[in-house]
Amino acid sequence: MNAPERIRLTEFSHGGGCGCKIAPAILSEMLATMPLRGLPKDLLVGTETADDAAVYRLNDEQALVATTDFFTPVVDDPFDFGRIAATNAISDVYAMGARPIMALALVGMPLEKLPLSVIRRVLEGGESVCAQAGIPIAGGHSIDTLEPIYGLVALGLVHPDKVKKNSSGRAGDVLILGKPLGIGVLSAALKKGKLSESGYAQMIQWTTKLNTPGEALAAMPQVHALTDVTGFGLAGHLLEICRGSKLGAEVKFDSLPVISEALDWVKQGVATGASDRNWKGYGPEVEISGEEWKRKLLTDPQTSGGLLVACAPEAERRVLDTFKTQGFAQAAVIGRLVSGKPGISVT
């Protein structure tokens, strides 16, 4: 699992993956006074609902989806790091229901500490995922930094009428999660030197799996809201749907798909610091009883996590079939949206 020349990338970073995102409460405070001035009518999605990407109407048939995402290493292997970061960035395009068309690389590397061969492998990993998505890396920007940083600006296209926001859920909608939870827990176990080979393989399997069902879900009128679960954990990103849609959510804990080894570790108290930061940011809006590890799992930061779908009950089978035909066999119904004050009840 170590990178060439025995470099361990995680030793150069204070956090890893989406776990290094700024905590939701601090982010809200930072953005609270940002004015929304002169918004053009063709800006279909901006910052108003904390959605996954900006969307700008180009014409009656096309809207441009634009997003950016980058982070510090979540694994030691540079090729895997590049793959994970690229997959995570492109996910936001799929989460809007769009088809990716192009990417720009964002690169920050400590040049005096990392051999060029290691940096090259990071870039090669990112490029391999873009090739899998059928898009070029058409440019980018690089700087000399104290910590390794890699990510993408990702661009996509979608029909303006098929944009899937995180704020358009409806009462009675079924909630479906496309990937199992536990990536943050596995990354914490990896950093402690406890993660098994099979656990690492599962971590790489899911963090490098492109959320391709997003484009097909966009074509379904009965899919009302869509987002991806990343650094704020399942609870944090579901709350964004609840707040934007002005609805509550009911979640069945035993229905949550979870990576098996992650479940073992979280029960033993292994978790990221970001999990506690997430809970401090939105804990009062989440009702959950039982063992503390359940809270840790709900707030676990997911690097390159799964799509979270809110759809009409009659579309449940079709949505699950769409996930499963594209290789997401663990996609599962986890709850529903309900009328009431925005918040989550977990039973």
N, C-alpha and C positions, 0 to 999 in steps of 0.2 A: 504493500500500500504506500510505501514511501516513494517520493519523487526521485528522479535521477540525481546523482551526486549527494544522496542522503539528506536532501533539504526537506524539512518539515514545514510546509507553508503555514500551518495553524500557529506555529511558534512566533510568527511575525505579526499576528493580529490579536487585538484585545477581545474581539468577538468573532462571530462567524456566520456567513450566510445572512438570511433574513433576520436572524437573531440580533444583528447589529443595527436594526432599524431604530430610529428615535421612538421612544415610548409614545403611545397614542395620546396620553394626557398632555405631555410636553409639546407634541406636535400640534395639537389643537390650540394650545396657548400661543405657540409661535405664529400660527396662521390667523389667529382671531382678529387681528387688526389689518389684515391684508385687504385692501379695497378691490372690488370687482368693477373696474372702470371700462367703459366703452366696449362692452362685449358685442362682437358682431353677431348678426342673426343666424349666420351659418355655423356658429360654434354650437354644436348640438350637445356636447358634454364638456364641461370645464371642471372647476374645482369645487363646485357647490355641493356635491354629494360624496366626496372622497371616492370617486369611481376609479377604475383600474387604468384608464387612459383618457386622453383628450380626443374628441371626435369633431372633425370639421367637414361640413358638406361641400363637396366640390361641384356637384351638379345633381340632377334629379336621380341619377343612377349610382353615384359613387360618393362615399364619405371617407376621408382619410383618418385613420386611427394612429395616434402618436403616443409613445410611452418611453420611459427610460428606467432602467433598473441596474444597479451595480452593488457589489458588496465585497467584504474581505473573505478570505478562505474559510470554508466550512470543512474541507478535507485537505490532506497533505499532498495527494497526487495532483500535479499541476494540470494534467490533461483532464482529469475528472472535475477539478475546480472550474476550468473553462467551460466544460459541458454543462455543469450545473448552473452556472451563472447565466449562460446563454439561454438555456431552457426556461429558466425563471423569468428572464426579461421578455421572451417571446410569448410567455403565458398570458401576459396582460392584453395582448392583441387578440388571442383566442377568447379571452374572458369578455371581450366586447362583441363577440360573434364574428370577428373579422378574419380575413385571410392575410397572413404575413406576406410582404412584398420585398422588404429590404431592411438591412440593419447597418448601424454604425457602431464601431467598437469604442468603448471607454476604458482606458488602460492607465493605471497608476501603479508603478513598481519601484521598490527600493533598489536602484541600480547598483549600489555599492555592496549590497548584501546577497542579491540573487544572481546566479549565473544566467547569461543570455539563453542558454539551452533550456532552462526552467521556464523562463518567460515565454519563450517560443512555444513550449508545450501547452501553456495556458491558452495562447492564441489559437493554436491548432485545435484544442478541445472546443473552443467556442465556434470555430469555423465548421467543425464536423457537425455540430447540431444545426447550424444554419443551412448546411448542405442537405441535411435530413429534412428540414422544413421547406426546402426548395427555394431558398433566398440567398442573395449574395451579401457579404459584408462589403459595403461600397465605400467605406471611409471610416473616419473616427478621429480620436484625439488621445494623446498619451502625455503623461507627466511623470516626473521623478517624485515618489512619495515615501513616507516612512513605513507604511503598511502596503502589502499587495492589495490592489483593488482591480476588479474586472467586471464588466457588464456591457450592455448594449443599449443604444437607442433603437427601438423596434417600430417599424411602420407597417401598416396594413390597410386593406380596403374592405369596405362593407357597404351594402345598400343602405341608404339613410333610413329606410323603413324597417330594417332588420337589426339595428343597433340594440344590443342588450345591456341595459343599465343595471346598477345594483339598487336602484330606487323605485322600481316599478313592480314590486311584489304585490300580491293580492291576498286578502284573507281567505284561508282555506287552501292556499297553495301547499303542495308537497315539497319538502326540502330533500334534495339528493346531493350526496357528496361523492365526487369522482375518484379520489385517491384516499388511501388509508392515512391516518394521523400517526405522528410519532417521530418525524424527521428531527425535530429539535432535541428530543430525548436521545436519539441515536448519535447525534453530533456531540452531545455532552458526554456520552459513554465513550465515544471515540477519543475525545480530548483527554479523558481520564485513563486511556489505554485499556478499557474494559470491553470494547466492542468486538464481537466475534467476526470471523471471516464471512459467515453467512449474513450476519447483521449488516456488515458493510456492503455486501452485495445487494441486499434489499434496499439500503439507503441510496445506492447509486441507481438501482433499477427505477425507483420512483422519482428521484430528483432529476433524472435525465429523460423522463418520458414526457414528450410534448403533449399539451392539452388540446390535441387536434379535434375532439368532439365539439369544441366551441363553435366552429363554422357550421356544422350540421345543426346544432341547437338553435342557431340564429334563424334558420329557415322555419322553425316551428312557432307559429303564433301563440301557442299555449304555453310556451316558455316565457315567463313574464320578467324574471330578474336573473342575473348571472354575475358571478364574481369569481375570483380565485382566492384560495386560502393561503396566505403567506405569513409575514412576520408578526401580525397581531393575533395569530392563532384562530382556530375555528370560531370561538366566541367573539373575538374582535371583528372579524369580517362578516359574521352573521349579524352582529349589531349594526354594522353599516347598512345592511339590507333593511333591518328593522327601522332604523332612524329615517332612512330615505323614504321608505314605504309607509311610515307612520303606523307600524304594526308590531305586535309581539311575536315571539317564536316559542314553540314547545319542542324540546329535543328529548329523544329517548336515548339515554346514555348507552344502554346495552346494544343499540342498533348502530353505534359508531364503528366504522371500519378502522382497525388499528393494526399497525405492523407488529407482529407477534413478539419480537425481541424487545421492541420499544415498550410494550406493555409490561414485560418482565422488569425492565430497568426502572420505569417510572414508579412501579409499586415498591421498589427498593429505595426510592428517594432521589433518583438521578433525574435532573432537569436543568434547563438553562436559566441563567439569571434573567433573561428576557421574559420568561414565563411569569415571574413575580412582578416585573415592571408592567407587563400587560395587565395583570390582575389589579394592580394599584390604579391603573388608568380607567378601568371600566367595571371593576368588581361589583359596585353597587347596583349595576344594571343586570346582573346575572344571579339567578337563584339556583343553588345546587347544594344538595345535602350529601352526606357520606364522607368517605375518606378524602384526605387532602390530595392524594394522587389523581383523583378524578378532576379536580380543579387544574392541576398541573397539565393534564392532557388537553383540556379545553383551551388553555391559554398557550399551549406549546407552539412556538414559532415554526411555521412550516416553510422551509426553503423549497421553492418550486412545488408548492402544494397543489391540491386538486381543485377542480371547478366545483363551485357550489351553486346549485340550480334551484330556483323556485318556479314550479310549474303547476298548471291545473291538474287535479287528481286524475282526470281521464287521459292525461299525457304521460303519466308515470311509467307505464310499460314501454312506451316508445322511447322515452329518454334513457331508461335503463338499457334497452336494447342497443341504442346508439353508443353508449359507453362500452358495452360489452363487446360489440362487433369491432371496436377499435382498440381492444386490448385492455380495457379497464374492468376486469372481472370483479373487482372488489367494490365497485360503485354500489351505493346503498341508500335507501330511504332512511333519513335520520330524524325526521320530525315534520312540522308544518308551521305555517304562518297563521296567526290568529288576530282577531280584532283586539284592540286595547293599547295600552301605553307601550312604547318601544322598550323592549327588554327581552331577556331569555329566561325561560324556566326549564330546568333540566331535571328529569325524573328517572 
